[in-house]
């Protein structure tokens, strides 16, 4: 029985020595695991950031397409208003209505065109903001009040 105890004691000591000799390698591998886990977290964050940028770009592209279509539509509507006026033969009675409708459509068209051009800049270069105004600032330019101008026909129109 004593001999078995001595054999087991000897095996335990040998195992302990072997384990202690492997300790530096185990510590090195633990450090490597920590570094790899940190790298994995960094890559995961980078992936999430890139994914959100790409999804943002897709939605910007979609919004740009819609805005460009609306810009074209505004231009076509203003041209159809002008064409309808040119074809009408009712004289000065419709001038006020024409000027009002035409000017509103042209203003809408130009505002949409400017916004579309700014958005093109955002889509092509998302890191650089094309707007210099702070968020919440007025997006539409303030138009001066309309003043009546004398007319050669005695009409005090616009």
Secondary structure by P-SEA (a helix, b strand, c coil): caaaaaaaaaaaaaaaaaaaaaaaaaaaaaaaaaaaaaaaaaaaaaaaaaaaaaaaaaaaaaaaaaaaaaaaaaaaaaaaaaaaaaaccccccaaaaaaaaaaaaaaaaaaaaaaaaaaaaaaacccccccccccccccccccccbbbbbbccccccc
